[in-house]
């Protein structure tokens, strides 16, 4: 399928699926490494059409940001899509994972040590309590 045929099919899909009542909710919890797309049928269809438009949109030689806007789908809730960027080599654009600072590592180790200490204390108290019950039941 050549480029012109793809563009004509995208135009057909665009004409066939109205923008009215198409809803998309992009949801992500704070500090989460994932997001969720929640949409109605028209919302998913319109999202796909807009993604196809972003793939077939002619760009200038040094351009990478497509003029496609998905925010008419999002409405007033959820995350807004700032821009759709098209590049053939996308790997350099992925953000590198944030390295934990020594303070974060120390806090994690302190929390683990605190949990372990509480567990040991509770285990000792449980052992003493069970021993006291046995002494009470079976005498001295």
Protein Blocks (a to p, Z undefined) as FASTA:
>chain_A
ZZklmmmmmmmmmmmpcfehpacdddddehiabdcddddfklmmmmmmmmmmmmmmccdf
kbcbdcbdfklmnomgdjddfbacddfblmlmpccdddddfklmmmmmmmmmmmmmmmmm
mmmmmmmmmmmmmmmmnoZZ
